[in-house]
Amino acid sequence: MTDTSAPMLPVPSSRSATPTPRTGRLRRPLGVAVLVAAGALLAGCGSDDSDSTGAGDTTVASDTTMAMDTTGATAEAGDLTITTARIGEPAGPTAGLFLSVENAGDQPDTLVAVATDVSPEVQLHETVTDGDTTSMNQLSGGIEIPAGESVDLEPGGLHAMLMDVDELVADQHVPVTLTFETAGDVEIVVPVVPLTELGGGMEMDHDDMDAEAGGDMDADMDMDTETSEADG
């Protein structure tokens, strides 16, 4: 007798069919998880770098500020080294800038100008004492720094005078530009210190001298100029 039943076809095994879709479903979230983890890691590194850099900058600035508070600001330009730069805390509209400049070169240089945003004009002065009279002479030609020597701008001697200053208080720091004939511009941030910390045996500013002279120093200087012109 002929067998008329349908031929038996192979039935796919449930074990062979199931793994493929299951594996596909597992791989997809695994890939997403890896990407998310990598992104988080990169973000974390960026954040750490930023925080580390910021902390480093803050530390350096803090250390520099503390050094300036105790010894004054320092800077170098060519053969010149500027040290102990400080501004005396003013009792009136003028303030003295004091510093030391060492010229290690074999050619002289000259401090020709000083500028700062806290004063519309900075004059270079020398203090002249004649008996009981002390006066300030403006140095239009600047202050020479001889080769191989140091020059001190200090109370009672050479100094830079900030005129009509904004209010300045101790522990404040003031950006100042020193202009030398050869070395050029030197940027320096100068601390404001109490007059008692300046030394030099002189704790007065131009206002004190104006009061002792019984008038305004600038007016006296103008009068001297007019008198000289009249005599000429």
C-alpha positions as CSV (number, residue, x, y, z in Angstrom):
1,M,0.0,0.0,0.0
2,T,1.2,3.4,-0.9
3,D,1.8,5.9,2.0
4,T,-0.3,9.0,1.1
5,S,0.6,11.0,4.3
6,A,2.4,14.3,3.9
7,P,6.1,14.2,4.2
8,M,7.6,15.1,7.5
9,L,9.4,18.5,7.3
10,P,12.2,19.4,9.8
11,V,10.9,21.6,12.5
12,P,13.2,24.4,13.7
13,S,14.5,23.7,17.1
14,S,13.2,26.1,19.7
15,R,16.8,26.4,21.1
16,S,18.2,27.4,17.7
17,A,15.5,30.0,17.0
18,T,15.4,31.6,20.4
19,P,19.1,32.7,20.9
20,T,19.3,35.0,17.9
21,P,16.5,37.5,18.9
22,R,17.5,37.2,22.5
23,T,21.2,38.0,21.7
24,G,20.1,40.9,19.6
25,R,18.0,42.4,22.4
26,L,20.9,42.0,24.8
27,R,23.6,43.5,22.6
28,R,21.7,46.7,21.9
29,P,21.3,47.9,25.5
30,L,24.9,46.8,26.2
31,G,26.2,49.1,23.4
32,V,24.1,52.0,24.8
33,A,25.4,51.3,28.3
34,V,29.0,51.4,27.0
35,L,28.5,54.7,25.2
36,V,26.8,56.2,28.2
37,A,29.7,55.0,30.5
38,A,32.3,56.4,28.1
39,G,30.5,59.7,27.9
40,A,30.3,60.0,31.6
41,L,34.0,59.1,31.9
42,L,35.0,61.8,29.4
43,A,32.8,64.4,31.1
44,G,34.3,63.4,34.4
45,C,37.8,63.9,33.0
46,G,36.9,67.3,31.6
47,S,35.4,68.4,34.9
48,D,38.5,67.2,36.8
49,D,40.8,69.0,34.5
50,S,38.9,72.2,34.8
51,D,38.7,72.0,38.5
52,S,42.4,71.2,38.8
53,T,43.4,74.1,36.6
54,G,41.2,76.5,38.5
55,A,42.6,75.3,41.8
56,G,46.1,75.7,40.5
57,D,45.6,79.2,39.3
58,T,43.9,80.2,42.6
59,T,46.8,78.7,44.6
60,V,49.5,80.6,42.5
61,A,47.6,83.9,42.8
62,S,47.2,83.5,46.5
63,D,50.9,82.7,47.0
64,T,51.9,85.7,44.9
65,T,49.6,88.0,46.7
66,M,50.9,86.9,50.1
67,A,54.5,87.5,48.9
68,M,53.6,91.0,47.7
69,D,51.9,91.8,51.0
70,T,55.1,91.2,53.0
71,T,58.0,92.2,50.6
72,G,56.4,94.3,47.8
73,A,56.0,93.3,44.2
74,T,58.9,92.2,41.9
75,A,59.4,92.2,38.2
76,E,62.2,91.8,35.6
77,A,62.7,93.4,32.2
78,G,66.0,92.9,30.3
79,D,68.9,93.9,32.6
80,L,66.5,95.5,35.1
81,T,65.1,93.9,38.3
82,I,62.4,95.7,40.2
83,T,61.9,94.7,43.8
84,T,59.9,95.8,46.9
85,A,57.4,97.9,44.9
86,R,54.8,99.3,47.3
87,I,52.3,102.2,47.5
88,G,51.9,104.0,50.8
89,E,48.3,104.1,52.0
90,P,47.3,107.7,51.3
91,A,45.8,110.1,53.9
92,G,44.7,112.4,51.1
93,P,44.6,112.7,47.3
94,T,48.2,111.8,46.7
95,A,50.1,108.5,47.3
96,G,53.8,107.6,47.0
97,L,55.1,104.7,45.0
98,F,58.4,103.2,46.3
99,L,60.6,100.5,44.8
100,S,64.2,99.5,44.1
101,V,65.6,99.0,40.6
102,E,68.8,97.1,39.9
103,N,70.6,97.5,36.5
104,A,72.8,94.4,35.9
105,G,73.7,95.6,32.4
106,D,76.6,97.6,31.1
107,Q,74.4,100.5,29.8
108,P,72.4,103.0,31.9
109,D,68.6,103.1,31.6
110,T,66.1,105.7,32.7
111,L,62.7,105.4,34.4
112,V,60.8,108.0,32.3
113,A,57.2,107.5,33.2
114,V,54.7,105.7,35.5
115,A,51.1,105.1,34.8
116,T,48.1,103.5,36.7
117,D,44.4,103.6,36.3
118,V,43.9,104.8,39.9
119,S,45.6,108.1,39.2
120,P,45.2,110.5,36.2
121,E,48.9,111.6,36.6
122,V,52.0,110.1,38.2
123,Q,55.0,112.4,38.7
124,L,58.6,111.5,39.4
125,H,60.0,113.5,42.3
126,E,63.1,114.0,44.3
127,T,62.9,115.2,47.9
128,V,65.2,118.2,48.7
129,T,65.9,119.3,52.2
130,D,67.4,122.7,52.9
131,G,67.7,123.4,56.6
132,D,64.2,123.2,58.0
133,T,62.6,123.3,54.6
134,T,61.7,120.2,52.6
135,S,60.4,120.4,49.1
136,M,59.6,118.1,46.2
137,N,61.1,118.8,42.8
138,Q,59.5,117.1,39.8
139,L,62.0,115.3,37.5
140,S,61.0,116.0,34.0
141,G,63.9,114.0,32.6
142,G,63.1,110.9,34.6
143,I,65.2,108.9,37.1
144,E,68.5,107.4,35.7
145,I,69.5,103.8,36.7
146,P,73.3,103.7,36.1
147,A,74.8,100.5,34.7
148,G,75.8,98.0,37.4
149,E,74.0,100.0,40.1
150,S,70.8,100.0,42.1
151,V,68.5,103.0,42.7
152,D,66.0,103.2,45.5
153,L,62.7,105.1,45.3
154,E,62.0,105.6,49.0
155,P,60.3,107.9,51.5
156,G,62.4,111.1,51.9
157,G,64.2,110.5,48.6
158,L,63.4,109.7,45.0
159,H,59.8,108.5,44.5
160,A,56.8,108.4,42.2
161,M,53.8,110.4,43.3
162,L,50.3,109.4,42.3
163,M,48.2,112.5,42.0
164,D,44.4,112.8,42.7
165,V,44.2,109.1,43.5
166,D,41.0,107.1,44.0
167,E,40.5,105.8,47.4
168,L,43.2,103.3,48.3
169,V,43.4,101.1,51.3
170,A,46.0,98.8,52.8
171,D,46.0,95.3,51.2
172,Q,44.6,96.6,47.9
173,H,46.7,95.7,44.8
174,V,47.2,98.2,42.0
175,P,48.3,97.5,38.4
176,V,51.1,99.9,37.5
177,T,53.1,100.4,34.3
178,L,56.7,101.4,34.6
179,T,58.2,102.8,31.4
180,F,62.0,102.7,30.9
181,E,63.9,104.3,28.1
182,T,65.6,101.1,27.0
183,A,63.8,98.2,28.8
184,G,60.4,99.6,27.7
185,D,57.1,99.0,29.6
186,V,57.1,96.8,32.7
187,E,53.7,95.7,34.1
188,I,53.6,95.1,37.8
189,V,50.9,94.7,40.4
190,V,51.8,96.8,43.5
191,P,50.3,96.3,47.0
192,V,49.1,99.2,49.1
193,V,50.7,99.1,52.6
194,P,50.4,101.3,55.7
195,L,52.9,104.1,55.8
196,T,54.4,102.7,59.0
197,E,55.6,99.7,57.0
198,L,57.5,101.8,54.4
199,G,60.4,102.7,56.7
200,G,62.8,105.4,55.7
201,G,62.0,107.5,58.7
202,M,59.4,109.5,56.9
203,E,55.7,108.9,57.4
204,M,54.1,111.8,55.6
205,D,52.7,112.4,52.2
206,H,52.4,115.6,50.1
207,D,49.3,116.7,52.0
208,D,51.3,116.8,55.2
209,M,54.0,118.9,53.6
210,D,51.4,121.2,52.1
211,A,49.9,121.8,55.5
212,E,53.3,122.5,57.1
213,A,54.1,124.9,54.3
214,G,50.8,126.7,54.9
215,G,49.5,126.2,51.4
216,D,49.2,124.0,48.4
217,M,52.5,122.6,47.0
218,D,51.3,122.7,43.4
219,A,50.3,126.3,43.8
220,D,53.7,127.1,45.2
221,M,55.4,125.4,42.3
222,D,53.2,127.3,39.9
223,M,54.1,130.6,41.7
224,D,57.8,129.7,41.5
225,T,57.5,129.1,37.7
226,E,55.7,132.4,37.2
227,T,58.3,134.3,39.2
228,S,61.1,132.8,37.2
229,E,59.4,133.8,34.0
230,A,58.9,137.3,35.2
231,D,62.6,137.6,36.3
232,G,63.6,136.4,32.9
